[in-house]
Amino acid sequence: MTTRRTRPAPRPPEGTPPPAELARQARAVLADAVRIAHWAAGGASPGAAPLAARALERAAAALDVSPAQVQAGWDRARLAGLIELHGDTARPGWRLRAWDRDDSAVLRGWVALFDAWSLVHAAPEGIEAGAVAEAVEAVPQVLSLLQLSAGPVTVPALLDLLGQRVAELHEERCEVPYGPQPQPDPGPAAGQPADLNALLLDWALEGLAAVGALTLGAGHATLTPLGNWAVWVKLEQICVAAQSPAGNIEQSAADMLLGCARLTPGPARAEYRAWIAARTVGSAVAELLVVARGQDALLRGLAFEALRVVGAPAEPVVRSVVTEPPLRPYALLWLAEYEGADPDDAQDVLSREEATWLWVDTAAAVADHGETGLLVRHLDSAVQGTVPALLDEVRAIGHPRTVQVLVALAAAHPDPALAKAVRRAAFQVHTGGE
């Protein structure tokens, strides 16, 4: 019998304020966002995100701030879970309802904003998306150095660390050049900043300062008490995850999801959180979407369950995959629940064709990984109401797994007449006949 080697959980940094004081600081950081959230949730019908020009003007007049401040506060309110959109209607998120009485809700809201710092502060124009993603992935090391230093750290020291981490990322991805290389041009490429890492570091530090995680001085940066506490929370999550019975923290997204497939929802969400906490949010979301685009329908569904744990930082990426047919039903359901729909009512956002596609995809997951009884019971979840109507629409939907699903269902169903009808439908899809 082998035993798992565990790491001791990190202790809170010395001098960390009590939770009540941290919550007070978080409320101060999000004060403008809370005002705008109350305005939007009070029946103001602000419209879709980003705010329309008329809504910006109305909010600016009502709150006596500039339109730019309204837009910034609106974005922060959404990222922190203070408001949820349902169509063009803004609803108060549970954190807004608990804001004045629940310090833990406040701190969770601020951590959600902290995790989304790269969305709060737009990246410099003209920089490749890959370079921006590398900088975001390197930021946890920068934050760790700031915490370990327990005081101001010079920008050159942070720049050196950022450069080292980016080089490590290139090496890990086998991007180290080999063979004879041309001599580099001594001057910067056209349109390319002379010192890309310095530009990206400035952007990252400004973004972290914008969410209240650090303060900037003349040539140095210092973590705020909130930032210091947030870094400790992330380290604690990693250490706890390393000691978890399921032990999925070091697995790939696919292996982690497969390891969680037979867990009940609560433990599965705990594993998702631990796995995400050990990575930057951007890289975790990207890896989960790679799995979702694969051929395993079970992992596709589980990937979106894990993305629900990510929350607000995943919203722009999930919204961007709505145009991909295999992911569209999952993304629409994710967005509906994120915007405040009751999970039982979220299916209403799907068209008949999208609901049928999702039914086939879910049936494929059950056929590949579940029990035959589950596949038979899955018939009851179809929106069509009758088996003939379901078969007609399944045949027309064009899902790549339609034949396999129908064959598996025919083999599993105890009613010979129904099984025969399902086999006939499978044959017709296979041959393209009527």
C-alpha positions, 0 to 999 in steps of 0.5 A: 500500500502506498501513501500519498505525500502531502504538503502542509497547508500554508499559514495566513501571512503574518499580520493578515487582517481579520475577515471582517476588515478584509470584507470592509476593504473589499466593499470599498473596492467594489463600492461603485459596482454595488451602486450600479448593480442596485441601480440596474437591479431596481428595474432600470432595464439596462439592456444587454452587455455592454451597456447601451449608450442610453443606459449609460446616460441614464445611469450617469445622470442617476448616480452623478458619475461619468459614463466611463465610470458607469461602464467600468462599474457595470463590468465589475458588478457582472464579474463579481456576481453582483448582477445577473442578466436574463435577456435584457433584464438585470437581476440582483445576484445572491451576493448583492442581496447578501452584501451588507450582512455576509462578509463571506459573500463580499470576499467571494465577490472580490475574489471573482473580480481578482480572478478576472483582472485581465478582463477588467483592464484591457490588454495593450493594443497590437500585442498578439493574443498568445503573448497576452495569454503567457503573461496572464499565466506567468502572473501567479509567480509574480504574485507569489514573489510579492507575497514572499517579499512581504513588502515592496518589490522593484519592477526590475525584479518582477520583470526578470521573474516574468521573463523567466516564467515566459521562457519556461512556458515556451520550453514546456510547450517545446517551443525552443528553437533548434537547428541553425538559426538566422541572426536576429535583427538588432532592431524591433520588428515593425509594429512590435514593442521594443520590450514586450515583457516590460509592456505586459508587466506594466499592464498586469500590474495596472490590472491588479492595482485596478482590482485592489490587489496591489499598489504601485509606487515609483518603480515598485509594487506592493500587495494590499492586504486583500491581495496578500490574503487572495494569494494565500487563499490560492496557495491553500486551495492548491495544498488542500487539492494535493491532499484530496482523496481523488487527487486530480490536481495534476491530471489533464482536463480530460483525465480529471473530468473522467476521474470525476464522472462517478462522483456526486455533484458536491465532491465533483465540484470540489475537485473542479475547484481544486483543479482550476485553482492550480492553474490560471483561469485562462489556461483552465478554461482553454483546456476545458474547451479543448476537451469539450470540442472532442468526441467524448460526449460525457466529457463535453457535458462535464467540461461545462459543469466545470466551467460553471465553477469558474463562473464570471471569468469564463463568461466571454469565452463561453459566449464565443462558442455559441456559434459552434454547433456541437457546443451551442446547446451547452453554452446556451444553458450555461449562459442562461443559468449564469444570467439567473435562470432557474436550472429547471427552466434553462432548457427553455432557451434551446430551440427544438433542434438544439434540444434534440441535438443535446438529447442525442449527445447526452444519449451518446454519453450514456451509451459510452459510459452508462448503464443500459437502464439509463439509456432507456430512461433517457427517452423520457427526457426528450421534448418530443413526447412520443417516440415516433416524433423523436425518431423523426427529429433525431433522423433530421438533426444530423448528429454524428452519433445518431446511428450508434445511439439508436442502435444502442437504444434498440438493443437496450429497450425491452419493448420489441415493437419499439426496439424494432422501430428504433432499429429501422430509424437507425438503418434509415439514417445509416443508409440515407433512406426514408 
